Structures are given as structure tokens and as C-alpha cells.
């Protein structure tokens, strides 16, 4: 989140993620070089500024046969 701070003066205070299983749509499968319906891990993240405003929303789709998701909480 260095870019947010340097370019926009926004400090990220926290982020919230939601994970769930999803089947790849045709468009997603084509983009990821997978078969349609392949199980994916869908990660939806919302990041919040110090004042509580949501400033980032992103969705990641992961093929867990090729990679895994690691969350290191401290």
C-alpha cells in the first residue's frame, strides 16, 4: 500500500477479505488457461483508510491446483 500513501496521501488502516469456492466461468477459464467449471478460490478484499473510508476493492481468482493462499496474521 506504499503507492496509496505516496501517490494519493492515503494510509491503509485495515483490510477485510472474504474467501469462497467458485467455478470458473468461460471468460475466467479462457483468461486463466483452464477448463470452464474448474474450482477456483475467490478472494474479495476491501481496504479501508484511517478514517474508515473504503479505498480499494479487488477480486482475485486463484487456481489452487497451481498455487495456494497464505494469510499470515500477527
FISE-649709 format. One record per residue (C-alpha): residue in three letters; residue number from 0; x, y, z. Coordinates in Angstrom, 2 decimals, always signed. Example, Ala and Ser with C-alpha at 12.3 -4.5 7.8 and 13.67 -1.06 7.14 Angstrom:
# FISE-649709
{pt ALA,0,{+12.30,-4.50,+7.80}}
{pt SER,1,{+13.67,-1.06,+7.14}}
# end
This chain:
# FISE-649709
{pt UNK,0,{+0.00,+0.00,+0.00}}
{pt UNK,1,{+3.02,+2.24,-0.41}}
{pt UNK,2,{+1.57,+3.55,-3.71}}
{pt UNK,3,{-1.60,+4.74,-1.98}}
{pt UNK,4,{+0.45,+6.66,+0.58}}
{pt UNK,5,{+2.96,+8.19,-1.83}}
{pt UNK,6,{+0.70,+8.97,-4.79}}
{pt UNK,7,{-2.60,+9.74,-3.05}}
{pt UNK,8,{-1.76,+10.52,+0.59}}
{pt UNK,9,{-3.95,+7.63,+1.79}}
{pt UNK,10,{-2.85,+5.39,+4.63}}
{pt UNK,11,{-4.47,+1.97,+4.70}}
{pt UNK,12,{-5.57,+1.15,+8.24}}
{pt UNK,13,{-7.10,-2.27,+7.68}}
{pt UNK,14,{-8.43,-4.68,+5.11}}
{pt UNK,15,{-11.18,-7.26,+5.13}}
{pt UNK,16,{-11.13,-10.38,+2.96}}
{pt UNK,17,{-13.86,-12.86,+2.08}}
{pt UNK,18,{-12.88,-16.24,+0.61}}
{pt UNK,19,{-15.11,-18.77,-1.09}}
{pt UNK,20,{-15.01,-21.52,-3.66}}
{pt UNK,21,{-16.23,-20.64,-7.16}}
{pt UNK,22,{-16.42,-22.38,-10.51}}
{pt UNK,23,{-14.56,-20.68,-13.35}}
{pt UNK,24,{-16.82,-19.04,-15.90}}
{pt UNK,25,{-15.94,-19.43,-19.58}}
{pt UNK,26,{-14.29,-15.99,-19.68}}
{pt UNK,27,{-12.30,-16.63,-16.49}}
{pt UNK,28,{-11.26,-20.09,-17.68}}
{pt UNK,29,{-10.10,-18.69,-21.03}}
{pt UNK,30,{-8.09,-15.97,-19.30}}
{pt UNK,31,{-6.50,-18.40,-16.82}}
{pt UNK,32,{-5.98,-21.19,-19.39}}
{pt UNK,33,{-8.29,-23.57,-17.51}}
{pt UNK,34,{-11.40,-25.57,-18.30}}
{pt UNK,35,{-14.74,-23.91,-17.68}}
{pt UNK,36,{-16.06,-25.01,-14.28}}
{pt UNK,37,{-12.59,-25.52,-12.76}}
{pt UNK,38,{-12.76,-24.89,-8.99}}
{pt UNK,39,{-11.20,-21.56,-8.02}}
{pt UNK,40,{-10.62,-19.75,-4.76}}
{pt UNK,41,{-12.30,-16.33,-4.99}}
{pt UNK,42,{-10.75,-13.71,-2.70}}
{pt UNK,43,{-12.61,-10.43,-2.33}}
{pt UNK,44,{-10.75,-7.70,-0.45}}
{pt UNK,45,{-11.87,-4.27,+0.74}}
{pt UNK,46,{-9.21,-1.99,+2.21}}
{pt UNK,47,{-10.05,+0.98,+4.41}}
{pt UNK,48,{-8.30,+4.29,+5.07}}
{pt UNK,49,{-7.60,+5.62,+8.56}}
{pt UNK,50,{-10.93,+7.48,+8.54}}
{pt UNK,51,{-12.84,+4.30,+7.71}}
{pt UNK,52,{-13.49,+5.05,+4.02}}
{pt UNK,53,{-13.25,+2.05,+1.70}}
{pt UNK,54,{-10.47,+2.87,-0.77}}
{pt UNK,55,{-9.76,-0.42,-2.50}}
{pt UNK,56,{-11.95,-3.28,-3.70}}
{pt UNK,57,{-10.46,-6.20,-5.57}}
{pt UNK,58,{-11.34,-9.72,-6.54}}
{pt UNK,59,{-8.65,-12.36,-7.06}}
{pt UNK,60,{-9.30,-15.76,-8.58}}
{pt UNK,61,{-6.78,-18.47,-7.67}}
{pt UNK,62,{-6.32,-21.90,-9.21}}
{pt UNK,63,{-5.41,-23.83,-6.07}}
{pt UNK,64,{-4.02,-26.72,-8.13}}
{pt UNK,65,{-1.16,-24.38,-9.13}}
{pt UNK,66,{-0.84,-22.16,-6.06}}
{pt UNK,67,{-2.14,-21.74,-2.53}}
{pt UNK,68,{-3.35,-18.83,-0.44}}
{pt UNK,69,{-1.38,-17.89,+2.66}}
{pt UNK,70,{-2.63,-15.47,+5.29}}
{pt UNK,71,{-0.06,-14.63,+7.95}}
{pt UNK,72,{-1.85,-12.79,+10.77}}
{pt UNK,73,{+0.08,-11.07,+13.51}}
# end
